[in-house]
């Protein structure tokens, strides 16, 4: 192994555990050569930082409301601490050793960035069968009682163990360190083999900040790929050669854009250039993977900023050319002086609430999708230009059908997105003056809160030529929300009345009235028939008080005899 590389390792050796040191000493020369080739030695020495013992990190999780996540992780860590595995050294000698266990990925990155981790993933020197055997033995009683489940998540070439703590409602991924072969299809490796070496596993990962390994027994974080430096410099970088990482899995281009939004980091130059060069190949991926990752991109930070990044990196024209084309559609007076339709779409998507659902974000992206086809200009008698987009909401919903089908949206997703697109104009412009029945239909829709949020973002994402229009739009937003609140209050009042009415005609009252009228109690099944008839009469007559309801009950009972 290169002397400079060895020197870097030795400088850190005092800070490393015996297991970590032995892993480095025993890395096979072929793997060591690959590590040295793909990571410039001057920039990427192996480094170690002491973070904290896991019990301290676990307490931080408890303090932030993630106590269950900490508890399950502690049980897995303790289980591995008691395990032993026979390891054959390069010399041929076999030794019994505690398996190497690390926490990898997002937990380490988020902790170092001062954020609360959402999950914990483990990686280990044990292969899948050994992991399963060790945890099956340790958790035998809990598994038998249904408190813990071990579930195999089988990939094409490799399996990962999912450890589910049913009593804690938490699950953890435990994967073997692995080395991957070529990616001939640009999606997944042709071959995957387990390895004992954490450094080799780090080499297969996508981003340097996601390839840091935390040892829960020593409290050390080991960096084989330069992640510490990139975290410090707030730089997003692929592990090794950016072009190679993209050729292995095209989806990494979208993941890179997503992590730009997640971290707020700047892109390393060669990474950005590699994505722009290979953007046309993103379409080689299955539509299902594109759908899921695009949803994640839009769901990370402001959705409008995500759209801007997708366009900047050349990916938007490949995955959503219809949205990219909005940049060629000019708007104008009197309602849209903010720029082209794409600019407006970015402003609308950025104006959504931070907690906006995936569906709402997609609806914002697509809400003006048919403006290029519906654009028209006319001049008023004074010679002023007016730009209009008549029926663009209705036409847009139709235009969306092949787009949503292409990206494999579910039927439920398609229905809601189209509904939001169709109604986004109506909610602001018409809702306040609608007939009561139509207004109730909108207000009581399961999508009502989303359409209100979209209408508000759409309004505030526009810059009218006349400030008076802006003021009028804001007043309309107030009227929209007031009418929505009024309808909900009325429905709540009606429900209270209905509940009171229904209490007056419960099963006990029906049985008593029937027995008094006919001299015997009705049979079990006939009580339900009676109640259905009574409720139908109450509904048809719009009864709103208990006295009228009881009168109807008495009449229906009198007219019904099941003898």
N, C-alpha and C positions, 0 to 999 in steps of 0.2 A: 504493500500500500504506500502511496505517496508520502514522503517524509513530512512535508508541511501539513498534510492532513493528519498524520499520526500525532504531530506536535499539538495540533488544535485539540485533538481528543485528550491527550495527556494533561493539557492545561486544565481541562474540566474534570479530570478523573476524581480528584478529591471530593468533588461535590456530588458524584454519582454513586448509586448503589452498586453493590457487587454484581447484581444481575445486569444492570445497565452497562457496566464496564465489560463484563464477559460477552455481552451481545455484540459490542463493538469489536472486541478482539477476535471474535469468532466469525465475523462476516466473511463469507467465501470470497476469494479474490475476484471472481467474475462479477459478483454483485458490487463489490467495492469499486471496481473499475467503472461500472455504470454510474454509481453515485458520483464519482469524481468527474466523469465526463459531462454529466448533465448539470452539475452545480459548480460554478467557478469557486475554486478553493479560497481565493482572496476575499470573496463576498460571502461565502457560506461555510464557515467553520461550524462544527458541531458545538452547540452551546447548551448550557444548563443554567436554569434559574430556579432558585428555591421560592416556591409560591407560598404554600402553607400546608400544614397537615390536613388530611381530609376532614377530621373532626371539626376543625375550625371552619372549613368551607361548608360543611354540613350545617353548622350552626347559623351561618349566613343564610343558607337556604331556608332554614326554619324561620328566621327573622323576617324573611320576605314572603312567607306564606307557602313555601314549597317543602314543608317538613316531610311529607310522604315521599317526595322524590329523593330526599336525603336518606330516609330510613331504608328504602329498598336498596339503594346503592351500597349502604353500609353492610347490608346482609350479603350482597354479592362479593364485596371486597373481603369480608371475613371468611367467606367460603373458599375463596382462592388462596387466602393466607394460610389455610390449613392443608391445602392440596400439595401433592408432590408428583413429579413426573420424571421419568428416566430420560436423560438427554445424552445423545452420542456426540462427543466432541470431534473436531476435525482430526485429531490424533487417533481416533478410534476408541478412546476411553469412554466408558459410560458412567454417568454420575446421576444421583438423585438430587433434584433441585426444585425449589418452589417455582411454579410457572410465573413467567413475566406477565403482569396485568397492568394495563394503562387505561386511562380515560382519554378518549380521542375526540377530535372534531370540535363541534360548537361549544361544548362545555368549557373547554380550555380557552378557546378564543374569547367567548363572552366574559369569562371570569377575569382574564387579563385586561379586558376592555372596561371592567367595572360594571358589567351588566349582569342581570340575573339570568342564569341559564334556564332553558325550557326543558331540556332533557339531558340524559347521560348515556353515552354509548361507550362500551368497553371493547378493547382489543387485547388479544392474548397470544402467547407463544404456543398454547395448546391448540390442537386441531379440533374440528367440530365434535367428533366422537368423544374425545377426552373431556371437552367442556361439558357435554351432555352428561357423561358419566359422573363427573365430579359434582355437578349441581344436582343431579338426580339423587345422589347419595346424601348430600348435605341437606337437601330440602325434602327428603322422602316423606316425612310426616305431614308437612304443609301441603305437598302435592296430593297426598291421599285425602286430606281434608278439604281440598279445593281452594286453598288460600293462594297457592302458587301454581302456575301452569308453565311448562316449557314447550314452546312452539317452534317448529322448524320453518324458517322462511327460506324456501328453496329457490335459488336462482338457476340459470342454465348450467353453470359450471361450479357453483359454490353455494354452500348453505350457511346461514347465520342463525344463531339461536336467539329467540325472543323470550325473555323471562318476564312473565306477567305476574304481578302481585295483585291479585284480585281484591284483597282486603284493603290495599292502599290505593287502588285505581291508578297504578303506575306500571309502565313496562320499560324494559331496557334491552338494548341490542348487545349481544356478546359475539364478536367475530374473531376468527383466527387472523393473525398477521398473514398477509398473503402477497404473492408476487404474481403479476399478470402477464400473459403473453400478448401477441399482436391483436389489434382490433381491426380485423379486415372489413367488418361491416360498418365501422364508424359508430357503433352503438354499445357493443359489449366485447370483452376479451374472448378470444378463441379458447384460451386455456387459463386456468387459475390454479395455483398450487399454494398450499400452506407453507409458511416459513417461520422459523423461530425468531427472526430478526426484525425488531421494530423499525430500524432504519430503512430496511428494504420496503416495508409496508408504507412508510412515509413517502417513498418515491413514487408510489402509484396514485397518490391523492392529487386532487385538482389544484387547490390554492395553498400557498405557503401558510397562510394564517389558519387553515383548516387541518394542517398536518403536524400540529404540536401535540406531544404526548405527555400527560400528567401521570406521575407515579403516585398512587394514593397512599403508599406505605412510607415513602420518603418525603413527599411533598414537593418533589422536583418536577419541573417541566423540561423535557428534553426536546431540542430543536435540531433536526437533521437537515432542514431545507431553507433556513433563513427567515422563518416566520417572525422571530423576535424583532429583527431589523425592520421588517415590513410593517409590523404593528406600530413600532416607534415612529416610523416615517409616514404612517397612514397611507401605505401603498398597497394596491391589490396586484398580485403577481401569480402567475401559474407556477407550479412546481416544475423546475427544469425548463425545458424548451417549450414555449407557448404553442408553437406550430404542432409539435408532437402531441401535446395534451389534447388539442382540438381534434387532430386526426383520429385519436383514440375514441373520443366520444363527442359528437357534434353538439350535444346538449350542453356541454361545458361553456359554450359561448353565451347561452341564455343565463346559465348559473352565474357567470362572471358579471353580467349586467345586473342580475338580481343582487349580488353581493356589493356592487357599487352603491346601490340604493340602501342596502341594509347597514353598511358601515360608514358611508359618507367618504370613503377613501378615494384617492385618485388612481387611475389605471397606470400601470407600468407600460411604457411606450410600446415595447415589442408585443405585449399582450393585446393592446388595442389594435395594432397593425395586423396582427395575426387574425383577429376576429373579423376585421373589415375585409381582409383578403379572402377569408373562407366563409363569409356570411351566406353566399349562395348555396352552400351545402347543408344549411340548416333544414331545408325542405326534405332531405333524405331520411329524416327521422319519422317514426310513426306519428300519426296525428294525435294519438292519445297522449304521448309524451310531450308534444308541443302544447297541447291544451293545458296540461297540468303545470308545466313550467312557466308558460305565459301567465297563467293565473297567479302563480307565485311571484312573478316579476311585478305584475300590477298590484299585488297585495303587499308589497314591501315598500313602505313609505308612500309619498304622494304619487298617485297613479299617473298624473300628467307628466311628472318628471321621468317616470319609467318609460312613457311613450317617447319622450324626447331622447332618452338614452338609446332606446331601440332604433330610432331613426339615425342617430349619430353614428352608431356602430354598423349600420347597413343591414340590420336584421328585420326592421319593420317592413320594408318592401318585399321581403321574402315570405314572411309569415302572415302579414296583413296588408297586402298591397292596396286594398280599398281604403284603408285608413291613411296610408302614406299619401295616396292621391288627394286627400283633403287639403294638402298643402298647396295644390295647384288651383284651388277654388277660392277666388277672392270674394270677400263679403263687402259691406259698405253701408252707407246711410239708408235708413235712419237708425237702424238698431245695432249694427256691428262695425265699430270702428277699431276694434282691437287687432284686426289682421285677418288672415285667411282662416278657413274652417278648421285646419289642423291646430292653429294657434288657439282658436276658441275652444276646441276639444281639450287641449292641454289645460287651459284655465278651468274648464268645468271639472275635469277629473281631479285637478288639484284642489278644487273647492269642496270636495266631498268630505264628510266627517272622517276623522282618523280611524274610527271603528267600522267604516263602510264595509259591507259584505262584498264577496267576490262578484256576485251577480250585479250589484249596484255599480261596481267599478267597470265591469264589462258594458253595462248599459250606458254609462257616461262616454266610454270610448266610441260606442256605436250610435249615439243618439242622433247625430246629424249625418249619418253615413250616406244619405241620398241627396245631400245638398248640391253636389256637382250636376246631377241629372235634373234638378228642379229649379236651378238658378234662372232668374229672369230680371231684366232691368226695364224700368219705365220712367218717364219724366212727368212731373206734375205740371199744371199750367204755368207755374213760375219758372219752369225749366230745371228744377232740382231733380237729381237722380234718386230713384228708389230701387234698392236691390231686394228681391223677394225670393222665397223658396216655398211656393205653395204646395201643400200636402206632403211636405218632405217627411213628416213623421210616419204617415200611413205607408208611403212608398218605401221609406227606409226599412220598415218592419218586413216588407216583402223581399227587399234586397238582401236582408240579413239571412234568409233561410238557407241559401247555398253556403254562405260563409260559416254559419253555425254548424251545418252538416259536415262541412269540410274539416272542421276542427273537433268533431266528435263531441259536441255538447250533448248532455242528456236532454231528454224531452222536457223534463221539469225546468232545466236551465233555459232552454230555448223559449218555452212558454212565458217565463217571467221576463226575460230580456226583451222579447218582442212586445209584451204588454207595456213595459216601461217606455220603450221607444215610441210606441203609438200614442201614449197618453202624456208624454212629457210637456207638450204644448197646452193640452186641455187643462192640466192641473193648475197652471198659472193663469192662463187667459180666460178660461171658461168656468172653472169650478165655483168661484164665488157667486156666479149668477145662474148656475144650473138649476133645473127643476129638482125638487127634493129627492125624487126617486133616483135620478141619475147621480146626484151628489152623494147619496148614501151608498150607491153601488161602488163608487170610487173610494170613499172614505172607509168602507168596511171591507175592502179588498185585503187579502193577506199581504199584498205588496204596497199598501198605502204609505207606510213610513218611507219606503224606498222612493216612491214617486214624489213625495214631498221633498226629500233630500235632493233628488235629481233636479226638480223644478227650481229649487233655491240655488243650487250650484250653477244651473244653466243661466239663470237670471243674472247672477253676480259674475259670471264669466263673460258677460257682454258689456261693451262700452258704447252706449248710444251716442249719436251725434249731438243730441239735445239733452242737456242735464235734466230737463223736465221729464223726459222719458224714464231716466234712471230713477227719479223720485217716484214716479207713478208705479214703476215696477216694484220698488220696495214697499209701497203701500199695498200693492196687490199681494205680495208675499204675506203681509200681516193679515189681510182679509182671508187669504187661503188658509192660514193656520188657525184663525179664529173660527172659520166655518167648520173646519175639521174637528176642532175641540168641541164645538157646539153639537155636532152630530154624535160624537162619542159620548158626550154627557147625556144627550137624549136617549141614546141606546142603553146606557147604564141605568137610567131612570126606568125605562121600559122593562129592563131585565128584572129590576127590583119589584115592579108591579106584577110581572109574570110569575116570579118566584112566590109572591104572596098569594096569587090566584091558585097556583099549583098546590100550595100547601093546603088550600081549602078543599081540594078534591084528591087527597092522597088515598092510598089503598084501603086504609082503615075506615075512612069516611065512606068510601064506596061500598064496602062490605056491610057496614052498619045500615046505610040507606037501603040497600038491596034486601037485607034480612027483614027490616021493618016493613018494607012494601010487599014482599012475596012470602014471608014466613019461613024462609030458610036461607042459609048462606050460599053464595055462588061458589062453584068449583074453582080450583086454582087457576086453570087456563082461562076461564071466562072472565076473571077479574081484569086480565090484560086487555081482553076484547072490549069490555065496558069502558075501561080507562081511555082506550084509543078513541072510542066514539065520543066520549065526553070532551076530550081535548080537541078533537076536530070541530065540535060545536063551539067550543070556547074560542078557537082561532077564527072560525068563519064569522062569528058574531062580534069579534074584536072586544071581548070582555076584558075589563081592566080592574074589576073589584071582586072581592071574595063572595059577596052576597049574590051577584049575578052568576058567578061560577057555581055556587051551591044550587041555585035555582035550575041551572042547566043540568047539573048532576041528577037532581030529583026527577026532572022530566025524562032524561035518558033512561034512568033506572026504572021508572014507571012503565016506559014503553018496551022494556026488555025483560023477558023471562026465559031462562034457559032450561025450564023443565021439559 
